[in-house]
């Protein structure tokens, strides 16, 4: 793994830089290595994509990648960045050739087909949005040296109902480097009511937790799913960019549900 190591700039096409991380290991730690209660997508945005056209002129785009949560592997983010950088001085006959090449290379690493859109940097769909629902950030909670645990989640008063909640206070740590990753997290569910204070305390407990972005979201999903017994549940985290990439893992009980677009914060 290149993460956490000093690496030289690779200036020629190098698909071998892409590094897989098996999903099964992280899922085993939360007891869902088999029969996951979720489906979903890892939605990535790559803001520093460039290559050369047939005549040698640079082309710049923003890439939007969708990697299914059903894939056996994730792609490690630093290797992803270095791979995309390796395309910078590579000539392609057309944009479709770029898409075909990148989709093939990433699919070989994650173990399933992936989707890629190449967007103009001024594309309107890249405009950030605001989250819907109730923001939890003004609630008074204290978490000191506590790891996230499903036992922290308490049921509140009321009956089974539909809730849409979010917070911008998520921070987790890279499991390799220990560096912080910052995110907003949003959930929408119908089920037993969660105490808002206990939910925020649970999410803030990730502040010192070391795990990859995708694994943090799956841990949240499984813990909350177990507690509220939902009719449906959607959770998405919107991590701010690092190295020109942002990651937005989305998990849901509904195989037809789709992730939300990027946020203003991103």
N, C-alpha and C positions, 0 to 999 in steps of 0.2 A: 504494500500500500504506500502511495506517495504522500498521503496526508501526514503532516507533521515533519516532513523532510524537506530540506532545501533541494530544489530541482531546477535544472537549467531550462532556458526557453527552448522549446522544440518548434522549429520553424518549417517543418515539412510534415506532410500528412502522416499521422501516426495513430491508427486505430488501436494498436496494442496498448496505448496508454490507458484506455478505459478499464476500470477496475470494478469487478462485481462484489457486492456484499450480500450473502445469502439472507433472505428474509426469515428463514426458519429458526435461526439462532435467537434472534430477538423475540420472535413469537413464542418460543419455548419458555422464555423467562416470564411471560405473562399467562402461560397456560393455554395458548391458542395456536399451537403449531399445527394442529389439525382442526378441521371444522370451524373455521373463523366465523364469527357472527357478523362479519362485515364484508362489503365489497368496496370498490373505490378506485381512485386514481391519484398518482403523484403528478401534480401539475407544476411544471418548471417554466420559468422565463429566462432566456439567455439574452442579455442586453448588449453583449460585445461580440456579436457574430459578424465575421467578414471573410471574404474569399476573393479571388480574382476571376473576372470573366474571361472569355476566350481570347480577348485582346490584351489582357493583363491589367485592366482597370479594376480597382477595388470596388466591391459591392458590400454594402452594410445592411443588415437586417436585424430584427429582434425575433428570436425563435421561441415558439410556444410548444412545449413537449408534453405529451400525456403518456405516462407509463402506467399500465394497469397494476393495481395492487395484487392481482393474481399472479404476477410474474414471480418466478422463483428467486430472482435477485433484484436488488436495487443497484443503482450506479453511484459510486462514490463521487462526491461533488468536486473535489480537487482534480481528480482524474478526468472528470467531465469537462472542467474548465480548460485543462491542458490539451485535451483532445480537440476541443473547438478552436483553441488558439493555433493548433497545428494545421488548421485549414487556411490560415490567413494568407499565405503566399502560394496556395494551390489553385491552379486554373481549372475551371469547370466550363463545359460548353453551354450549360443552361442552369437555371434555378432548379428545375425538376431533377437534374442530375445531382445537385447538392442534396436535395431532400432524400432521394433514393439512397445515396451513399450514407448519409447520417442515420437514416432509419435502419438500414441494414446493419451498420456497425453497432448501434446501441441495442438492437434486437438480439444480436449475437451474445451480448454481455448480460442482458437482463433475462433472456430466455423466452421472450414473446414479442409479438409485433408491437410497435409503438407508433404514436401519431405525432406529426410535426407540421406546424404552420410556420412559414417565414413571413413576417409582417414588416411593412415599411415602418420606419421609426416614428412616423407621424400618424400611424393607423389609429383611428378613433377607439378601437377596442382595447387599446393599451391605457386609456384614461382610467385613473383609479376611481374606485367607488367607496361608499361608506357602508358599514354593516347595518343590518336591520335587527331590531330587537332591543332588549334592555341591557345597557352597559353596567357591569358590576364594579367598575373601578373605584367608585366613591365609598364602597363598603369598608368598614374598619376591620382588618384582619391582621394577625401577626403570625409569622412562620419563621422560626429560627432553627436552622440545622435539621429540618424535617424532610424526609423523603416522601414522595407522593405515595399514598396508600388508599385503597378502596374504602377502608374503614373510616377515612376522614369525611366521606360523603354522607351527609345526614338528610333524611327526608324532612320536608317542611309540611306545614299545615295545608289542607286542601285536598281535593280529589284529583283523580286522573284528568289531565288536561294537556294542552299544547303550549310549549314554551320555546322562546327564541332568546338566547342570551349570548353575550360576548364580553371579552376583556382584552385589553392591550398589554396586560402585565405578564405575559408568558416570557420566561427566559429559561433556556436549558443549556447544557454544556456539551460540547463535542466530546465523545467518548475517547478520542485519540489525543487531541491537543489540550482539552480542558478549556478551550476558549468559549466565550458565551455566544449564543445564538438568540436573537430577539424576534418575537412574533406576537401577533394577535391571534386569538382562538375564538371560534364561533360554534355554537351548537344549537340545533333545532330538533325538538323531539316531542312526542306525545307519550306521556307515561306518568308515573308517580312524581309529585313535585319534589325537586331538590331544594334544600336550604341554600339560598343564594350565597350566604356567607361561607358555608362549608364548601361550596363549589369553588369560590374564589380562593379560599385557603388551600384547597387541593391543587389548583392550577399554579398558584404562587409557589407551592412546594417543589415544583420542577426547577426552581431557581438554582439549586445546587445539584441537579440530577444530570448524570452523564449518559446520554443516549442519542442515537441519530434521530433526526426530525421525524421521519416516517414512523419509527418505533415509539416515540413519545405520543404521537397521535393515536396509534393503535392501543397503547396502554390506557390512555384516557378513554377511548371508546369502550374497551372491555370493562373497565372499572365502572363507568357510568351506566353502561348497558346492564351490568349485573345488578346495580342498585335500583334503577327506575323501571325495569321490566318494560321497555317501551314498545308501543305499537310501531313506531319508526324512530330512527335516530340518525342525524347527520352531524358530523364533526369535521371542521376544517381549520387548519392552522396556516397562517400567512406569515412566513418567515421573511424578514428583511434580507436584502441581497448581500451576498458575500462573493467576491471574485466575479462580479457581473452576473451572478445567478441568484434567483430566489426560488424557494421550494414551497409548495402549497399542498401538503398531503390532505386528501379528502377521503373520509371513510363513512359508509352509510349502510343501513339495512336494506336499502332500495337499490337494486342493480340498475334501474333506469335513472337514478338521480345523477346530477352532474355538478362538478365543483363551481364555486363562485369565482368571478374574475378577480384580478389583483386589486389591492386597496390603495387609497391615496398615500398611506404610510410607506408603501413599497416603491 
